[in-house]
Amino acid sequence: MIDQTKVQEAVRMLLEGIGEDPEREGLKDTPARIARMYEEILSGMQEDASDHLVRTFTSQNTGIVLEKDITFYSMCEHHMMPFWGKAHVAYIPNGRVVGLSKLARCVEVYAKRLQLQEQMTDQIADALMQSLDCKGVMVMTEAEHTCMTMRGVKKPGSKTVSMAVRGDFEKDQELRNTFFKMLGRD
């Protein structure tokens, strides 16, 4: 749970540190607003993705199940600046499937933390492998990072792509090719 008092205190200090008056009209409620915002956008810190992957259903399907274009928003742990994009999550069932919304919930749990995109991609893949006991997992995330677009090198529109490959996807190039075809990227 986020400590609202500490966050508000820190924001007041930050405002003072940059030369602002935390008591002026436009900023007076800002510390409380930011504390509530952090509680919302970092709510994944208190969640376990496997909780969303517990309920499965028997299935004879042995082909790739892909949920693509799952929108996510996250916060870079290096600069505490937002990054956002799409996650594409595929798995090969091993007699059990999970509800499709649960794949999106798994992405959300890891996105709603101070995060690195590469780490988040691995965490999603590992959670699916462990919770679903599937034959293979492939996760690709694509995101724009404001720490690259607003500051530093200032390259708006640049995207970072990261992948995690587990199980049968690691061993079989044709499965990886099929994943990309299903995304519309031959």
Backbone as a printed PyTorch tensor [residue, N CA C, xyz], in Angstrom:
tensor([[[  0.8380,  -1.1800,   0.0000],
         [  0.0000,   0.0000,   0.0000],
         [  0.8860,   1.2480,   0.0000]],

        [[  0.5010,   2.2030,  -0.7800],
         [  1.2400,   3.4630,  -0.8750],
         [  1.0080,   4.2750,   0.4130]],

        [[  2.0690,   4.8250,   0.9450],
         [  1.9600,   5.6890,   2.1210],
         [  1.6490,   7.1010,   1.6250]],

        [[  0.3680,   7.4600,   1.6480],
         [ -0.1020,   8.7440,   1.1310],
         [  0.6100,   9.9320,   1.7910]],

        [[  0.8140,   9.8570,   3.0850],
         [  1.4420,  10.9630,   3.8180],
         [  2.8670,  11.2010,   3.3350]],

        [[  3.6340,  10.1170,   3.1850],
         [  5.0260,  10.2610,   2.7290],
         [  5.0950,  10.8070,   1.3070]],

        [[  4.2140,  10.3170,   0.4340],
         [  4.2200,  10.7940,  -0.9550],
         [  3.8840,  12.2880,  -0.9750]],

        [[  2.8730,  12.6870,  -0.2350],
         [  2.4970,  14.1070,  -0.2090],
         [  3.6330,  14.9740,   0.3240]],

        [[  4.2930,  14.4900,   1.3540],
         [  5.4350,  15.2020,   1.9300],
         [  6.5530,  15.3500,   0.8870]],

        [[  6.8220,  14.2720,   0.1860],
         [  7.8800,  14.2810,  -0.8330],
         [  7.5440,  15.2440,  -1.9750]],

        [[  6.2850,  15.2720,  -2.3820],
         [  5.8830,  16.1820,  -3.4600],
         [  6.0080,  17.6330,  -3.0150]],

        [[  5.6200,  17.9040,  -1.7880],
         [  5.7930,  19.2710,  -1.2650],
         [  7.2750,  19.6730,  -1.3000]],

        [[  8.1360,  18.7660,  -0.8750],
         [  9.5780,  19.0440,  -0.8860],
         [ 10.0890,  19.2370,  -2.3080]],

        [[  9.5980,  18.4270,  -3.2270],
         [  9.9910,  18.5650,  -4.6350],
         [  9.5740,  19.9350,  -5.1640]],

        [[  8.3520,  20.3290,  -4.8810],
         [  7.8760,  21.6380,  -5.3340],
         [  8.7600,  22.7580,  -4.7800]],

        [[  9.0840,  22.6680,  -3.5130],
         [  9.9780,  23.6650,  -2.9090],
         [ 11.3600,  23.6100,  -3.5510]],

        [[ 11.8410,  22.4020,  -3.8080],
         [ 13.1670,  22.2040,  -4.3860],
         [ 13.3140,  22.7980,  -5.7800]],

        [[ 12.2260,  22.8320,  -6.5390],
         [ 12.3030,  23.4210,  -7.8830],
         [ 11.9240,  24.9000,  -7.8840]],

        [[ 11.7320,  25.4490,  -6.6670],
         [ 11.4750,  26.8830,  -6.5440],
         [ 10.0090,  27.2710,  -6.5710]],

        [[  9.1170,  26.3310,  -6.4080],
         [  7.6830,  26.6230,  -6.3960],
         [  7.1830,  26.8230,  -4.9760]],

        [[  6.0050,  27.3880,  -4.8770],
         [  5.3430,  27.5780,  -3.5940],
         [  4.2160,  26.5510,  -3.4870]],

        [[  4.3790,  25.5050,  -2.6760],
         [  3.3460,  24.4760,  -2.5680],
         [  2.0170,  24.9900,  -2.0190]],

        [[  2.0080,  26.2210,  -1.4890],
         [  0.7690,  26.7800,  -0.9380],
         [  0.0170,  27.6520,  -1.9320]],

        [[  0.6030,  27.8940,  -3.1050],
         [ -0.1320,  28.7290,  -4.0690],
         [ -1.3440,  27.9660,  -4.5840]],

        [[ -2.3410,  28.6910,  -5.0290],
         [ -3.6460,  28.1230,  -5.3690],
         [ -3.5670,  26.9100,  -6.3000]],

        [[ -2.8380,  27.0230,  -7.3700],
         [ -2.7760,  25.9320,  -8.3540],
         [ -2.0620,  24.6820,  -7.8670]],

        [[ -1.2360,  24.8190,  -6.8360],
         [ -0.4490,  23.6830,  -6.3450],
         [ -0.9090,  23.1480,  -4.9920]],

        [[ -1.8080,  23.8450,  -4.3510],
         [ -2.1940,  23.5190,  -2.9800],
         [ -2.6350,  22.0500,  -2.8240]],

        [[ -3.4160,  21.5300,  -3.7650],
         [ -3.9210,  20.1520,  -3.6770],
         [ -3.0800,  19.1630,  -4.4900]],

        [[ -2.0290,  19.6540,  -5.1300],
         [ -1.1980,  18.7920,  -5.9840],
         [ -0.5770,  17.6180,  -5.2210]],

        [[ -0.0180,  17.7870,  -4.0510],
         [  0.5560,  16.6350,  -3.3540],
         [ -0.4610,  15.5000,  -3.1250]],

        [[ -1.6760,  15.8410,  -2.7430],
         [ -2.7140,  14.8110,  -2.5320],
         [ -3.1140,  14.1700,  -3.8500]],

        [[ -3.2240,  14.9750,  -4.9140],
         [ -3.5780,  14.4170,  -6.2340],
         [ -2.5070,  13.4390,  -6.7070]],

        [[ -1.2410,  13.8080,  -6.5280],
         [ -0.1510,  12.9410,  -6.9800],
         [ -0.1140,  11.6560,  -6.1590]],

        [[ -0.3570,  11.7510,  -4.8730],
         [ -0.3820,  10.5470,  -4.0270],
         [ -1.4790,   9.5900,  -4.4990]],

        [[ -2.6630,  10.1230,  -4.8020],
         [ -3.7640,   9.2690,  -5.3090],
         [ -3.4040,   8.6770,  -6.6690]],

        [[ -2.7510,   9.4860,  -7.5130],
         [ -2.3510,   9.0050,  -8.8300],
         [ -1.3790,   7.8300,  -8.6950]],

        [[ -0.3740,   7.9710,  -7.8380],
         [  0.5890,   6.8870,  -7.6640],
         [ -0.0690,   5.6330,  -7.1210]],

        [[ -1.0360,   5.8110,  -6.2440],
         [ -1.7630,   4.6400,  -5.7210],
         [ -2.4280,   3.8810,  -6.8730]],

        [[ -2.9850,   4.6140,  -7.8150],
         [ -3.6620,   3.9990,  -8.9620],
         [ -2.6720,   3.3880,  -9.9560]],

        [[ -1.6970,   4.1730, -10.3860],
         [ -0.8470,   3.6890, -11.4810],
         [  0.2300,   2.7040, -11.0270]],

        [[  0.4330,   2.5820,  -9.7220],
         [  1.3990,   1.6070,  -9.2100],
         [  0.7100,   0.4950,  -8.4070]],

        [[ -0.5680,   0.2780,  -8.6760],
         [ -1.3470,  -0.7120,  -7.9200],
         [ -0.8770,  -2.1480,  -8.1460]],

        [[ -0.1380,  -2.4100,  -9.1870],
         [  0.3720,  -3.7560,  -9.4520],
         [  1.4000,  -4.2190,  -8.4420]],

        [[  1.9530,  -3.2810,  -7.6820],
         [  2.9470,  -3.6520,  -6.6730],
         [  2.3390,  -4.5220,  -5.5780]],

        [[  1.0290,  -4.4070,  -5.3810],
         [  0.3520,  -5.1920,  -4.3550],
         [ -0.3560,  -6.4210,  -4.9220]],

        [[ -0.1660,  -6.6910,  -6.2180],
         [ -0.8670,  -7.8060,  -6.8480],
         [  0.0980,  -8.9050,  -7.2700]],

        [[ -0.4380, -10.1020,  -7.3500],
         [  0.2980, -11.2630,  -7.8510],
         [ -0.3960, -11.7060,  -9.1310]],

        [[  0.3080, -11.6830, -10.2420],
         [ -0.2860, -12.0300, -11.5380],
         [ -0.8750, -13.4310, -11.5450]],

        [[ -0.2870, -14.3380, -10.7940],
         [ -0.7860, -15.7180, -10.7950],
         [ -2.2170, -15.7990, -10.2550]],

        [[ -2.6370, -14.8260,  -9.4430],
         [ -4.0200, -14.8120,  -8.9580],
         [ -5.0120, -14.7350, -10.1170]],

        [[ -4.6220, -14.0650, -11.2000],
         [ -5.4980, -13.9220, -12.3630],
         [ -5.4360, -15.1430, -13.2900]],

        [[ -4.4480, -15.9830, -13.0860],
         [ -4.2380, -17.1170, -13.9940],
         [ -4.6390, -18.4500, -13.3670]],

        [[ -5.2900, -18.4070, -12.2230],
         [ -5.6370, -19.6270, -11.4860],
         [ -6.7530, -20.4130, -12.1620]],

        [[ -7.7990, -19.7140, -12.5810],
         [ -8.9560, -20.4060, -13.1480],
         [ -8.7000, -20.7220, -14.6200]],

        [[ -8.6170, -22.0120, -14.9110],
         [ -8.3800, -22.4720, -16.2780],
         [ -9.4950, -23.4190, -16.6940]],

        [[ -9.5250, -23.7110, -17.9840],
         [-10.5560, -24.5720, -18.5540],
         [ -9.8990, -25.6550, -19.4020]],

        [[-10.4690, -26.8550, -19.3470],
         [ -9.9660, -27.9580, -20.1650],
         [-10.1320, -27.6010, -21.6400]],

        [[ -9.1090, -27.9100, -22.4140],
         [ -9.1610, -27.6340, -23.8510],
         [ -8.2630, -28.6180, -24.5910]],

        [[ -8.7560, -29.0670, -25.7100],
         [ -7.9580, -29.9480, -26.5650],
         [ -7.0900, -29.1380, -27.5350]],

        [[ -7.2520, -27.8320, -27.5380],
         [ -6.4920, -26.9630, -28.4250],
         [ -5.0060, -27.1080, -28.1250]],

        [[ -4.2300, -27.3750, -29.1650],
         [ -2.7780, -27.4730, -29.0040],
         [ -2.0470, -26.4390, -29.8590]],

        [[ -2.8380, -25.5500, -30.4710],
         [ -2.2490, -24.5000, -31.3000],
         [ -1.9630, -23.2510, -30.4860]],

        [[ -1.4020, -22.2720, -31.1500],
         [ -1.0370, -21.0190, -30.4950],
         [ -2.3040, -20.2370, -30.1440]],

        [[ -2.3470, -19.7380, -28.9270],
         [ -3.3740, -18.7910, -28.4970],
         [ -2.6660, -17.4470, -28.3700]],

        [[ -3.1450, -16.4490, -29.1070],
         [ -2.4940, -15.1350, -29.1190],
         [ -3.4940, -14.0570, -28.7550]],

        [[ -3.1390, -13.2430, -27.7920],
         [ -3.8720, -12.0210, -27.4870],
         [ -2.9170, -10.8930, -27.8660]],

        [[ -3.2860, -10.1230, -28.8860],
         [ -2.3680,  -9.0880, -29.3570],
         [ -2.9290,  -7.6980, -29.1080]],

        [[ -2.0410,  -6.7400, -29.1740],
         [ -2.4000,  -5.3290, -29.0140],
         [ -3.0390,  -5.0180, -27.6650]],

        [[ -2.4950,  -5.6010, -26.5970],
         [ -2.9470,  -5.2880, -25.2480],
         [ -2.2620,  -3.9790, -24.8450]],

        [[ -3.0310,  -2.9210, -24.7340],
         [ -2.4710,  -1.6230, -24.3670],
         [ -2.0460,  -1.6240, -22.8970]],

        [[ -0.8770,  -1.0530, -22.6370],
         [ -0.4240,  -0.9220, -21.2550],
         [  0.2240,   0.4410, -21.0500]],

        [[  0.2320,   0.8680, -19.7830],
         [  0.9000,   2.0950, -19.3550],
         [  1.7410,   1.7250, -18.1480]],

        [[  2.9730,   2.1930, -18.1120],
         [  3.8490,   1.8670, -17.0050],
         [  4.7220,   3.0620, -16.6630]],

        [[  5.5460,   2.8940, -15.6270],
         [  6.4530,   3.9490, -15.1680],
         [  7.8730,   3.4040, -15.1260]],

        [[  8.7690,   4.0610, -15.8340],
         [ 10.1750,   3.6880, -15.8470],
         [ 10.7680,   3.8550, -14.4520]],

        [[ 11.4240,   2.8250, -13.9770],
         [ 11.9960,   2.9110, -12.6300],
         [ 13.2580,   3.7660, -12.5790]],

        [[ 13.8570,   4.0710, -13.7170],
         [ 15.0670,   4.8890, -13.7190],
         [ 14.7670,   6.3730, -13.5730]],

        [[ 13.7050,   6.8560, -14.2540],
         [ 13.3980,   8.2860, -14.2270],
         [ 12.0120,   8.5780, -13.6570]],

        [[ 11.2700,   7.5270, -13.3410],
         [  9.8780,   7.6640, -12.8880],
         [  9.0660,   8.4730, -13.8980]],

        [[  9.2980,   8.1730, -15.1640],
         [  8.5430,   8.7910, -16.2480],
         [  7.7500,   7.6910, -16.9470]],

        [[  6.6220,   8.0550, -17.5450],
         [  5.7750,   7.0330, -18.1720],
         [  6.3720,   6.4310, -19.4310]],

        [[  6.0010,   5.1750, -19.6550],
         [  6.1490,   4.5510, -20.9690],
         [  4.8810,   3.7650, -21.2240]],

        [[  4.5370,   3.6400, -22.5040],
         [  3.2860,   2.9730, -22.8480],
         [  3.4340,   2.2930, -24.1930]],

        [[  2.5540,   1.3390, -24.4240],
         [  2.6010,   0.6350, -25.6920],
         [  1.6310,  -0.5260, -25.7460]],

        [[  2.0520,  -1.5530, -26.4800],
         [  1.2280,  -2.7410, -26.7090],
         [  2.0270,  -3.9750, -26.3190]],

        [[  1.3040,  -4.9380, -25.7660],
         [  1.8840,  -6.2500, -25.4870],
         [  1.1710,  -7.2740, -26.3530]],

        [[  1.9340,  -8.2360, -26.8580],
         [  1.4030,  -9.3460, -27.6440],
         [  1.8170, -10.6130, -26.8920]],

        [[  0.8280, -11.3810, -26.4530],
         [  1.0790, -12.5200, -25.5740],
         [  0.5330, -13.7860, -26.2230]],

        [[  1.4220, -14.7600, -26.4300],
         [  1.0070, -16.0350, -27.0350],
         [  1.4580, -17.1820, -26.1430]],

        [[  0.6320, -18.2360, -26.1260],
         [  1.0300, -19.4470, -25.4220],
         [  0.4640, -20.6650, -26.1340]],

        [[  1.0810, -21.7960, -25.8790],
         [  0.6230, -23.0730, -26.4300],
         [  0.0820, -23.8820, -25.2580]],

        [[ -1.2410, -24.1160, -25.2470],
         [ -1.8590, -24.8140, -24.1170],
         [ -1.3420, -26.2470, -23.9570]],

        [[ -1.4220, -26.7090, -22.7320],
         [ -1.0460, -28.0840, -22.4000],
         [ -2.2580, -28.7450, -21.7290]],

        [[ -3.4020, -28.7040, -22.4510],
         [ -4.6310, -29.3010, -21.9270],
         [ -5.5250, -28.3330, -21.1760]],

        [[ -5.0260, -27.1110, -20.9030],
         [ -5.7990, -26.1120, -20.1680],
         [ -5.6020, -24.7400, -20.8250]],

        [[ -6.6720, -23.9520, -20.8640],
         [ -6.5870, -22.5650, -21.3410],
         [ -7.1190, -21.6510, -20.2480]],

        [[ -6.7620, -20.3980, -20.3510],
         [ -7.2050, -19.3780, -19.3910],
         [ -8.0800, -18.3850, -20.1520]],

        [[ -8.9990, -17.7390, -19.4490],
         [ -9.8190, -16.7160, -20.0970],
         [ -8.9480, -15.6270, -20.7040]],

        [[ -9.3330, -15.1550, -21.8760],
         [ -8.5020, -14.1770, -22.5900],
         [ -8.2820, -12.8950, -21.7980]],

        [[ -9.2800, -12.4560, -21.0430],
         [ -9.1070, -11.2260, -20.2580],
         [ -8.0120, -11.3980, -19.2020]],

        [[ -7.7470, -12.6390, -18.8270],
         [ -6.7320, -12.8870, -17.7960],
         [ -5.3300, -12.6040, -18.3180]],

        [[ -5.1370, -12.7580, -19.6270],
         [ -3.8330, -12.4100, -20.2100],
         [ -3.6050, -10.9030, -20.0950]],

        [[ -4.6540, -10.1320, -20.3790],
         [ -4.5500,  -8.6750, -20.2540],
         [ -4.3410,  -8.2790, -18.7860]],

        [[ -4.9980,  -8.9660, -17.8730],
         [ -4.8170,  -8.6650, -16.4460],
         [ -3.3890,  -8.9560, -15.9890]],

        [[ -2.8110, -10.0180, -16.5240],
         [ -1.4200, -10.3560, -16.2080],
         [ -0.4910,  -9.2290, -16.6710]],

        [[ -0.7060,  -8.7340, -17.8720],
         [  0.0850,  -7.6080, -18.3820],
         [ -0.0760,  -6.4060, -17.4610]],

        [[ -1.3180,  -6.1030, -17.0750],
         [ -1.5980,  -4.9550, -16.2060],
         [ -0.8690,  -5.0270, -14.8700]],

        [[ -0.8520,  -6.2100, -14.2610],
         [ -0.2010,  -6.3470, -12.9540],
         [  1.2540,  -5.9090, -13.0410]],

        [[  1.9520,  -6.3670, -14.0820],
         [  3.3670,  -6.0280, -14.1910],
         [  3.5900,  -4.6120, -14.7050]],

        [[  2.6750,  -4.0980, -15.5160],
         [  2.8210,  -2.7330, -16.0260],
         [  2.6070,  -1.7050, -14.9110]],

        [[  1.7520,  -2.0140, -13.9540],
         [  1.4260,  -1.0490, -12.8910],
         [  2.4080,  -1.1600, -11.7280]],

        [[  3.6770,  -1.0280, -12.0880],
         [  4.7740,  -1.0270, -11.1160],
         [  5.8480,  -0.0890, -11.6530]],

        [[  6.7660,   0.3390, -10.7810],
         [  7.9770,   0.9550, -11.3140],
         [  8.6790,  -0.1640, -12.0490]],

        [[  9.0530,   0.0560, -13.3030],
         [  9.3510,  -1.0820, -14.1490],
         [ 10.4050,  -0.7720, -15.2030]],

        [[ 10.9970,  -1.8230, -15.7030],
         [ 11.7950,  -1.8110, -16.9310],
         [ 11.0220,  -2.6200, -17.9510]],

        [[ 10.9380,  -2.1590, -19.1650],
         [ 10.1690,  -2.8720, -20.1840],
         [ 10.6830,  -4.2900, -20.3720]],

        [[ 12.0100,  -4.4420, -20.4260],
         [ 12.5830,  -5.7730, -20.6520],
         [ 12.2180,  -6.7300, -19.5100]],

        [[ 12.2650,  -6.2120, -18.2900],
         [ 11.9170,  -7.0170, -17.1190],
         [ 10.4340,  -7.3930, -17.1380]],

        [[  9.5770,  -6.4280, -17.4850],
         [  8.1410,  -6.6750, -17.5510],
         [  7.8220,  -7.7800, -18.5590]],

        [[  8.4760,  -7.7440, -19.7060],
         [  8.2580,  -8.7490, -20.7510],
         [  8.5980, -10.1350, -20.2140]],

        [[  9.7330, -10.2560, -19.5380],
         [ 10.1310, -11.5400, -18.9370],
         [  9.1570, -11.9770, -17.8480]],

        [[  8.7200, -11.0400, -17.0190],
         [  7.8140, -11.3860, -15.9250],
         [  6.4920, -11.9490, -16.4470]],

        [[  5.9740, -11.3670, -17.5140],
         [  4.7250, -11.8590, -18.1020],
         [  4.9200, -13.2790, -18.6080]],

        [[  6.0060, -13.5080, -19.3490],
         [  6.2770, -14.8470, -19.8920],
         [  6.4500, -15.8710, -18.7750]],

        [[  7.2020, -15.5180, -17.7480],
         [  7.4440, -16.4530, -16.6450],
         [  6.1570, -16.7700, -15.8810]],

        [[  5.3200, -15.7650, -15.6680],
         [  4.0500, -15.9930, -14.9630],
         [  3.1730, -16.9730, -15.7340]],

        [[  3.1210, -16.8240, -17.0460],
         [  2.3000, -17.7370, -17.8610],
         [  2.8680, -19.1490, -17.8320]],

        [[  4.1690, -19.2710, -17.9730],
         [  4.7860, -20.6070, -17.9500],
         [  4.5190, -21.3010, -16.6120]],

        [[  4.6880, -20.5820, -15.5340],
         [  4.5350, -21.1770, -14.2060],
         [  3.0770, -21.4590, -13.8670]],

        [[  2.1910, -20.5320, -14.1710],
         [  0.7970, -20.6750, -13.7580],
         [ -0.0120, -21.5950, -14.6620]],

        [[  0.2840, -21.5750, -15.9540],
         [ -0.5240, -22.3500, -16.8990],
         [  0.0870, -23.6880, -17.2710]],

        [[  1.3420, -23.9110, -16.8800],
         [  2.0290, -25.1430, -17.2600],
         [  1.8840, -25.3920, -18.7590]],

        [[  2.0450, -24.3210, -19.5400],
         [  1.8680, -24.4450, -20.9860],
         [  3.1410, -24.9680, -21.6490]],

        [[  2.9970, -25.3180, -22.9270],
         [  4.1280, -25.8900, -23.6710],
         [  5.1260, -24.8170, -24.0980]],

        [[  4.6410, -23.6100, -24.2380],
         [  5.5300, -22.5250, -24.6460],
         [  4.8440, -21.1770, -24.5380]],

        [[  5.6470, -20.1240, -24.4330],
         [  5.1480, -18.7550, -24.3260],
         [  6.0480, -17.8520, -25.1560]],

        [[  5.4130, -16.8750, -25.7960],
         [  6.1630, -15.8360, -26.4960],
         [  5.4610, -14.5110, -26.2020]],

        [[  6.2320, -13.5500, -25.7090],
         [  5.7020, -12.2320, -25.3760],
         [  6.5650, -11.1880, -26.0670]],

        [[  5.8920, -10.2400, -26.7100],
         [  6.5950,  -9.1140, -27.3200],
         [  5.9120,  -7.8420, -26.8370]],

        [[  6.7010,  -6.8870, -26.3640],
         [  6.1660,  -5.5860, -25.9860],
         [  6.8310,  -4.5150, -26.8370]],

        [[  6.0430,  -3.5150, -27.1810],
         [  6.5240,  -2.3700, -27.9590],
         [  6.0690,  -1.1270, -27.2070]],

        [[  6.9970,  -0.2170, -26.9100],
         [  6.6120,   0.9370, -26.1020],
         [  7.4040,   2.1840, -26.4650]],

        [[  6.7660,   3.3080, -26.2060],
         [  7.4180,   4.6020, -26.3170],
         [  7.6950,   5.0920, -24.8980]],

        [[  8.9160,   5.5170, -24.6700],
         [  9.3720,   5.9340, -23.3450],
         [  9.5700,   7.4400, -23.3080]],

        [[  8.8860,   8.1090, -22.3800],
         [  9.0480,   9.5640, -22.3110],
         [ 10.4440,   9.9680, -21.8460]],

        [[ 11.1660,   9.0540, -21.2010],
         [ 12.5420,   9.3860, -20.8280],
         [ 13.4380,   9.4600, -22.0740]],

        [[ 12.9470,   8.9440, -23.2000],
         [ 13.6670,   9.0570, -24.4810],
         [ 13.0750,  10.1560, -25.3590]],

        [[ 11.8000,  10.4900, -25.1600],
         [ 11.1420,  11.4120, -26.0800],
         [ 11.0500,  12.8390, -25.5470]],

        [[ 10.9150,  13.0070, -24.2180],
         [ 10.7680,  14.3470, -23.6200],
         [ 12.0810,  14.9270, -23.1270]],

        [[ 13.0120,  14.0800, -22.7840],
         [ 14.2650,  14.5240, -22.1750],
         [ 15.4120,  13.7820, -22.8450]],

        [[ 16.6080,  14.0380, -22.3980],
         [ 17.7650,  13.3150, -22.9230],
         [ 17.9060,  13.4570, -24.4210]],

        [[ 17.8420,  12.3620, -25.1220],
         [ 18.0730,  12.3310, -26.5650],
         [ 16.9220,  12.9400, -27.3710]],

        [[ 15.7350,  13.0430, -26.7800],
         [ 14.5530,  13.6790, -27.3830],
         [ 14.2460,  13.1420, -28.7760]],

        [[ 13.8560,  11.8870, -28.8400],
         [ 13.5110,  11.2370, -30.1090],
         [ 12.0650,  10.7340, -30.0750]],

        [[ 11.0870,  11.6590, -30.2030],
         [  9.6840,  11.2520, -30.1760],
         [  9.3690,  10.2530, -31.2830]],

        [[  8.4930,   9.3280, -30.9600],
         [  8.0890,   8.3210, -31.9350],
         [  8.9530,   7.0800, -31.9260]],

        [[ 10.1180,   7.1490, -31.2850],
         [ 10.9650,   5.9530, -31.2450],
         [ 10.3100,   4.9210, -30.3330]],

        [[ 10.4160,   3.6640, -30.7130],
         [  9.8020,   2.5790, -29.9460],
         [ 10.8610,   1.5780, -29.5360]],

        [[ 10.6860,   1.0440, -28.3520],
         [ 11.5380,  -0.0310, -27.8570],
         [ 10.7380,  -1.3170, -27.9440]],

        [[ 11.3530,  -2.3520, -28.4850],
         [ 10.6990,  -3.6610, -28.6220],
         [ 11.5010,  -4.6580, -27.8070]],

        [[ 10.8010,  -5.4220, -26.9730],
         [ 11.4740,  -6.4860, -26.2280],
         [ 10.6730,  -7.7720, -26.3550]],

        [[ 11.3850,  -8.8940, -26.2700],
         [ 10.7540, -10.2010, -26.4310],
         [ 11.2090, -11.1430, -25.3350]],

        [[ 10.3180, -12.0710, -25.0260],
         [ 10.6390, -13.1840, -24.1400],
         [ 10.0910, -14.4380, -24.7970]],

        [[ 10.9200, -15.4570, -24.8780],
         [ 10.5590, -16.6990, -25.5450],
         [ 10.8350, -17.8410, -24.5820]],

        [[  9.8440, -18.7000, -24.3850],
         [  9.9780, -19.8160, -23.4540],
         [  9.4570, -21.1100, -24.0950]],

        [[  9.9700, -22.2330, -23.6140],
         [  9.4580, -23.5450, -24.0090],
         [  9.5680, -23.8240, -25.4930]],

        [[  8.4900, -24.3620, -26.0860],
         [  8.4950, -24.7570, -27.4980],
         [  8.8510, -23.6100, -28.4360]],

        [[  8.5050, -22.3810, -28.0740],
         [  8.8480, -21.2370, -28.9160],
         [ 10.3660, -21.0540, -29.0050]],

        [[ 11.0740, -21.4070, -27.9380],
         [ 12.5390, -21.2990, -27.9480],
         [ 13.1460, -22.2780, -28.9390]],

        [[ 12.5630, -23.4610, -29.0130],
         [ 13.1450, -24.5580, -29.7910],
         [ 12.7360, -24.5620, -31.2550]],

        [[ 11.6250, -23.8960, -31.5830],
         [ 11.0280, -24.0660, -32.9060],
         [ 10.8990, -22.7260, -33.6310]],

        [[ 11.7660, -22.4990, -34.6040],
         [ 11.7550, -21.2630, -35.3890],
         [ 10.4200, -21.0870, -36.1080]],

        [[  9.8170, -22.1700, -36.5710],
         [  8.5410, -22.0890, -37.2880],
         [  7.4290, -21.5440, -36.3850]],

        [[  7.4430, -21.9310, -35.1100],
         [  6.4640, -21.3790, -34.1620],
         [  6.6680, -19.8790, -34.0010]],

        [[  7.9210, -19.4490, -33.9060],
         [  8.2000, -18.0070, -33.7930],
         [  7.7340, -17.2840, -35.0590]],

        [[  7.9720, -17.8940, -36.2180],
         [  7.5170, -17.2950, -37.4780],
         [  5.9910, -17.1800, -37.5080]],

        [[  5.3140, -18.2090, -37.0160],
         [  3.8460, -18.1910, -36.9690],
         [  3.3570, -17.0620, -36.0670]],

        [[  4.0160, -16.8540, -34.9410],
         [  3.6800, -15.7480, -34.0360],
         [  3.7170, -14.4290, -34.8070]],

        [[  4.7980, -14.1950, -35.5370],
         [  4.9250, -12.9390, -36.2780],
         [  3.8860, -12.8310, -37.4000]],

        [[  3.5630, -13.9340, -38.0450],
         [  2.5250, -13.9240, -39.0750],
         [  1.1720, -13.5700, -38.4510]],

        [[  0.9010, -14.1360, -37.2720],
         [ -0.3670, -13.8390, -36.5900],
         [ -0.4480, -12.3650, -36.2000]],

        [[  0.6930, -11.7260, -35.9710],
         [  0.7300, -10.2920, -35.6750],
         [  0.6160,  -9.4510, -36.9400]],

        [[  0.7160, -10.1150, -38.1070],
         [  0.6800,  -9.3970, -39.3750],
         [  2.0340,  -8.8460, -39.7680]],

        [[  3.0870,  -9.5150, -39.2770],
         [  4.4670,  -9.0870, -39.5640],
         [  5.2580, -10.2280, -40.1300]],

        [[  5.0530, -10.4990, -41.3420],
         [  5.7450, -11.6350, -41.9830],
         [  7.1980, -11.4310, -41.9450]]])
